[in-house]
């Protein structure tokens, strides 16, 4: 279950990638946040020296929580979390077994909880999307955030 790999994504000499198998794990959302927090620490994002850097790290952890929670609630559970970064962008990817397609919803005016995960992702991220492998079940939902200056 605790499969962690680190390598350079897409041949970028200044980037790194970590992945965590999540299938069958318990406490998946806190596990994913802790894994991502450790990567940010190892990569020098944490502890944050400024309020802007601290906010950037918190945004990353919030997006991880939302992507993993969505996979738990709507996609038969997450299989893998990948966290990668280059000098300018941090990319989060959550692979799941679900057939659905996530979509942002406008928050309820009545303040009802839930249903806002992809709205939050859309607001915090530079971009996000869904990748499917033809003929294979499931999908990968990805999101990219700007690296702190």
N, C-alpha and C positions, 0 to 999 in steps of 0.2 A: 504494500500500500504506500509506503513512504518512499516512492521512487523520485529522486531528485537528480536532474541533469543540468549541467551548465555548459554552454558553448556559445560561440559567436553566431548571431542570427544573420542570415543573408550575406555572409561574408564580410560584414562590417567590422573592421579591426577594433573600433572603439565601443562595440556593443557586447551585451551579454544576455544570456537566456537561462532561465530556470524553469523547471516544470515539476509539478506535483500531481501524482495520481490521487484521485479523490473517490473513485468508485468503491462503494462499500464502506467508506469511512464514516465515523460518527462525529458529530460536532463539526460539520463540514465548513460552515461559514466562519467560525472562529479559527479553525485550522487554516483556512485560506488566507484570512487576515494576518495571522501570525507568520505564515510562510512568506507573505508579501512584505510584511514589516521587517523580517529578517533580511530579505533581499535588499530592501531599501537601506537598511543599516550597513550591510556588507558593501554596497555600492556607494556609500558616502552621502546618501540623501538624509539619513538620520544618524545621530541627533541633528536636528535642523538648527543652523546658525542664525537664521532670521525668521521673522513671522511669515514672509512669503514662501520660504522653503518649507516651513512647518505646514502651512496651508496646502501646498502642493502635495506633500506626503499624505496628509489627511484626505485630500481628494482622491488620491490613488486607492487608499484603503476603503473609502466609501464606495467607489466604483467596483472594486473587487467584491465587496459585500453584496452589492446590487446584482451583479452578474451571476454570482454563485447562488444567491437566493432565488433568482428567476429560474435558474436551471433546476433547483430543488422543487419549486412550486409548479412549474409549467412544462418541464422537459424530462421527466423521469430521473432526475438527478444528474449532477455533473460527473464527468469521467476524469477530466484533467484540467488543471490550471497552468497556464504558461505566462510568465512575466519576463518581458525583455525590454532592453533599453539601448538607445544610441545616445549620442551627445545631445540630441534635440527632442527625442520622443520616447516615451515609455508606453509599451503596448501590453495590454492584458488580453488573454484569450481563454475562454471557458468552453470546453468541448462537452457536449451532452448527447443523450440518445433521443431527444425529442424531435418531433416532426414540425412543430409550430414555428412561427416566425415572430420574434419579439417586436413590439411597436411602442413608441412613447405615447402615453396618455396624459391629457391635461389633468393636473391635480383637481380633486373635488373641492368645491368651495365650502362644503359643509365640514371639511376637515377630517373626513373618514380616513382611517389608515389603510395603507396598501394600494397597490396599483400604480405606483409612481416610479418604480425602479428605472425603467428605460427613459423616462422623462429626466430623471436626475443624471443618468449616463449621458444623454444628449446635451444637457446643459453644461456639464463639467468637462466634456471631452472635445478634442479637436475634430474627431471623426469616430464613427463606429459602424459596424456592419455584421453581416452573417455570411459564412462560407459553408457550402455543402459539398460533400464529395459525391459525384454521380454514382448511383447504385449502392450507396452505403447509407445506413440509418444515421440519424442525428445530424448535428451541425456544430460549428464553432462560432461563437459570438465574440467579436473582438472590439476593443475600444482603445483609442490612443489619446494620451494626455501629453501636454508640453512638459519637457524636463525643466526643472527650476533653473533660473539664470544664475 
